[in-house]
């Protein structure tokens, strides 16, 4: 247990490292989605790249969420969250759900061989906003970014 705590409670804990994967993959998927809309010749390949980036982004939210909960339990002994930590957890949960929603919309359209719904990009843009807000709050909580 001491090795686990030492690893998880290190200055650069696992949550802080893992969180960059879904963020980068999700934003990369957005870029591929935009490129697929702009490039008719390569649309299928770019759409596939967006799909797989979204899939891995969604899956990678699971260890990020678990490492955040584990860090909370080990560092704060499960103490009730408040303030920026509570907001970070709430926004992180919504951001994760939005990433999964965008993947599911793309999965459903792909399985049915249909076009993406008209509201897909609005949802993806809202998801990016939640990811950015969550990351900003995470930076404040970790001490990397100063509030204000």
C-alpha positions as CSV (number, residue, x, y, z in Angstrom):
1,X,0.0,0.0,0.0
2,X,2.9,2.4,0.7
3,X,4.3,1.9,-2.8
4,X,0.8,2.6,-4.3
5,X,0.5,5.8,-2.2
6,X,4.0,6.9,-3.0
7,X,3.3,6.5,-6.7
8,X,-0.1,8.1,-6.7
9,X,0.8,11.0,-4.3
10,X,3.9,12.0,-6.1
11,X,4.3,15.6,-7.0
12,X,3.1,14.8,-10.6
13,X,0.4,12.3,-9.7
14,X,-1.0,9.9,-12.3
15,X,-4.2,11.9,-12.7
16,X,-2.2,14.9,-13.8
17,X,-0.3,12.9,-16.3
18,X,-3.3,10.8,-17.6
19,X,-5.6,13.7,-18.1
20,X,-3.7,14.9,-21.2
21,X,-4.6,11.9,-23.3
22,X,-8.4,12.3,-23.6
23,X,-7.9,16.1,-24.0
24,X,-5.4,15.7,-26.9
25,X,-7.3,12.9,-28.5
26,X,-10.7,14.7,-28.3
27,X,-9.3,17.9,-29.8
28,X,-7.5,16.0,-32.5
29,X,-10.9,14.3,-33.3
30,X,-12.4,17.7,-33.7
31,X,-9.7,18.8,-36.1
32,X,-10.2,15.6,-38.1
33,X,-14.0,16.2,-38.1
34,X,-13.5,19.7,-39.4
35,X,-11.0,18.5,-42.0
36,X,-13.4,15.8,-43.1
37,X,-16.1,18.4,-43.7
38,X,-13.7,20.6,-45.8
39,X,-12.1,17.9,-47.9
40,X,-14.5,15.9,-50.0
41,X,-11.8,13.6,-51.5
42,X,-10.4,12.4,-48.2
43,X,-13.7,12.7,-46.2
44,X,-14.0,9.0,-45.4
45,X,-10.4,8.6,-44.1
46,X,-10.6,11.7,-42.0
47,X,-13.9,10.7,-40.6
48,X,-12.4,7.3,-39.6
49,X,-9.5,9.1,-37.9
50,X,-12.0,11.3,-36.0
51,X,-14.0,8.2,-35.0
52,X,-11.0,6.3,-33.6
53,X,-9.6,9.3,-31.9
54,X,-13.0,9.8,-30.2
55,X,-13.2,6.2,-29.3
56,X,-9.7,6.2,-27.6
57,X,-10.5,9.6,-26.0
58,X,-13.7,8.2,-24.5
59,X,-12.1,5.1,-23.2
60,X,-9.2,7.0,-21.8
61,X,-11.6,9.1,-19.7
62,X,-12.2,6.0,-17.5
63,X,-8.6,5.8,-16.0
64,X,-8.6,9.6,-15.7
65,X,-11.8,9.6,-13.7
66,X,-10.6,6.7,-11.6
67,X,-7.2,8.3,-10.8
68,X,-9.0,11.5,-9.9
69,X,-11.3,9.7,-7.4
70,X,-8.4,7.7,-6.1
71,X,-6.2,10.8,-5.6
72,X,-9.1,12.5,-3.7
73,X,-9.6,9.4,-1.5
74,X,-5.8,9.1,-0.7
75,X,-4.8,12.7,-0.5
76,X,-7.9,14.1,1.2
77,X,-9.0,10.9,3.0
78,X,-12.3,11.1,1.3
79,X,-13.1,14.5,2.9
80,X,-16.1,16.2,1.4
81,X,-15.2,18.2,-1.7
82,X,-15.9,21.9,-1.9
83,X,-15.0,24.9,-4.0
84,X,-12.7,24.5,-7.0
85,X,-12.2,20.7,-6.3
86,X,-16.0,20.1,-6.4
87,X,-16.4,22.3,-9.5
88,X,-13.5,20.4,-11.2
89,X,-15.2,17.0,-10.4
90,X,-18.5,18.2,-11.7
91,X,-17.1,19.7,-14.9
92,X,-14.9,16.7,-15.4
93,X,-17.9,14.4,-15.2
94,X,-19.8,16.5,-17.7
95,X,-16.8,16.8,-20.0
96,X,-16.4,13.0,-19.9
97,X,-20.1,12.4,-20.6
98,X,-19.9,14.9,-23.5
99,X,-16.9,13.0,-25.0
100,X,-18.8,9.8,-24.7
101,X,-21.9,11.4,-26.3
102,X,-19.9,12.7,-29.3
103,X,-18.4,9.2,-29.8
104,X,-21.8,7.6,-29.5
105,X,-23.4,10.0,-32.1
106,X,-20.5,9.2,-34.5
107,X,-20.8,5.5,-33.8
108,X,-24.6,5.5,-34.4
109,X,-24.2,7.4,-37.7
110,X,-21.4,5.1,-38.8
111,X,-23.3,1.9,-37.9
112,X,-26.4,3.2,-39.8
113,X,-24.4,4.5,-42.6
114,X,-26.0,8.0,-42.2
115,X,-24.7,11.5,-42.1
116,X,-23.9,13.0,-38.7
117,X,-26.8,14.8,-37.1
118,X,-26.9,18.5,-37.7
119,X,-26.4,19.3,-34.0
120,X,-23.3,17.1,-33.8
121,X,-20.8,20.0,-34.2
122,X,-22.7,22.1,-31.6
123,X,-22.4,19.3,-29.1
124,X,-18.7,18.8,-30.0
125,X,-18.1,22.5,-29.5
126,X,-19.9,22.5,-26.2
127,X,-17.8,19.5,-25.1
128,X,-14.6,21.3,-26.0
129,X,-15.7,24.2,-23.8
130,X,-16.4,21.8,-20.9
131,X,-13.0,20.2,-21.4
132,X,-11.3,23.6,-21.5
133,X,-13.1,24.7,-18.3
134,X,-12.3,21.5,-16.5
135,X,-8.6,21.7,-17.5
136,X,-8.4,25.3,-16.4
137,X,-9.9,24.5,-13.0
138,X,-7.6,21.5,-12.8
139,X,-4.6,23.8,-13.3
140,X,-5.9,26.1,-10.5
141,X,-6.4,23.1,-8.2
142,X,-3.0,21.7,-8.9
143,X,-1.3,25.1,-8.5
144,X,-0.1,25.3,-12.1
145,X,-2.4,28.1,-13.0
146,X,-3.1,31.0,-10.6
147,X,-6.8,32.0,-10.2
148,X,-8.0,35.1,-11.9
